[in-house]
């Protein structure tokens, strides 16, 4: 005798088979008992499968979190709430690159990073891309807490939920200040006799 093992959604994923040395049809009470066992086993196996998926999903989430935390480049997560698109998260590299803790910016404003220069074309493009819920690639002039100018090559991408609604933006920043200084020095030398 065999009885199907089905998931909660009714999908067949196995069978419970009972062997009897004598070939005969099961008595009603035997059929009911085996059917009950098959149902209980289906529930237990489905629960174990769901718990395993949850563990695997949680491990993948923790791996992504550790990777973001370990990144040498600042990574920001901003809420898709115009007009400010407030900061929700910044990895540890953000504080190293800017001198500001994520908590300071979360409690305050991103404007402090650009000394209030929100009209620079890169920021206008960045905010326009967030308003349009699209990707952007911009070069932002910022300032370290100590006042030193910084240049960040910044990529911004919308993050969508299961329904396709943009809920956040992730922004990856690369501090290109030294390369920018070198380019400026080359430009200066090319325009002035040395």
Helices and strands as residue ranges (DSSP letters): E 2-6, E 12-17, H 28-70, E 75-79, E 87-90, H 92-98, H 102-107, G 110-114, H 121-131, E 136-143, E 149-160, E 166-175, H 177-191
